[in-house]
Amino acid sequence: MNQKQQRVSSCELAFRAKFIRTFDDEYYELKGSMAVERKGKVARLADIYYRVRSAQNHQRCQIAKRKKPEEELILHQ
C-alpha cells in the first residue's frame, strides 16, 4: 500500500458511507453500524465488512473500494 492510500476501518465506513456493495452483488444502505439490503435483510456492518467491494457517500460518489476480497478496503481520493 503506497502512502497516498489509506485503509478504511468498519467504524470509519459507518461514519463516511451511506451505501455499500459487496462482492456477492448485494446492495446495502447503511444506518449507523447496521446495513439494510433492498429486500429488507439486515446485517451488522462488522459482519459484512470483509465482503464490501465499494462504498458510496450520500451523494452516491464512490469513497472506498477494493478490487479483490483479500485486499484492504482503500479510501478513494
C-alpha positions in Angstrom: 0.0 0.0 0.0 1.6 3.3 -1.0 1.5 6.4 1.1 -1.5 8.0 -0.6 -3.7 5.1 0.1 -5.5 4.9 3.4 -7.3 1.8 4.8 -10.9 2.4 5.8 -12.0 0.6 9.1 -15.5 -0.6 9.6 -16.1 2.2 12.2 -14.9 4.9 9.7 -17.0 3.3 7.0 -20.1 3.5 9.1 -19.4 7.2 9.6 -18.4 8.1 6.0 -20.6 5.8 3.8 -24.3 5.7 3.1 -24.4 2.8 0.5 -22.2 -0.3 0.1 -21.9 -3.1 -2.5 -20.5 -6.5 -1.7 -18.6 -9.0 -3.9 -21.9 -11.0 -3.9 -23.6 -8.1 -5.7 -25.7 -7.2 -2.6 -26.5 -3.5 -2.1 -27.0 -2.2 1.4 -27.9 1.2 2.8 -26.0 2.0 6.0 -27.9 3.2 9.0 -25.1 3.7 11.6 -23.4 0.3 12.1 -26.4 -1.6 10.6 -26.7 -2.4 6.9 -30.2 -2.8 5.3 -30.5 -4.6 2.0 -33.1 -3.6 -0.6 -35.1 -6.7 0.2 -35.2 -5.9 3.9 -32.4 -8.1 5.1 -30.5 -6.5 8.0 -26.8 -7.2 8.9 -24.2 -5.7 11.1 -21.6 -3.8 9.2 -18.9 -5.6 11.2 -20.2 -8.9 9.9 -20.1 -8.0 6.2 -17.1 -5.6 6.3 -14.8 -8.1 4.6 -17.3 -8.7 1.8 -17.6 -5.0 1.0 -16.4 -4.2 -2.5 -17.2 -0.5 -2.7 -18.8 2.3 -0.7 -20.6 5.5 -1.7 -21.5 8.6 0.3 -24.9 10.4 0.5 -24.3 11.9 -3.0 -23.5 8.4 -4.4 -19.9 9.3 -5.0 -17.5 6.4 -4.5 -15.5 6.9 -1.4 -13.8 3.5 -0.9 -13.2 0.3 -2.9 -11.2 -2.9 -3.1 -10.6 -4.9 -6.3 -10.2 -8.4 -4.6 -11.7 -9.8 -1.4 -8.3 -10.4 0.1 -7.2 -6.7 -0.4 -7.7 -3.9 2.0 -10.7 -1.5 1.6 -9.0 1.7 0.5 -10.2 5.3 0.7 -10.8 6.6 -2.8 -9.4 10.1 -3.3 
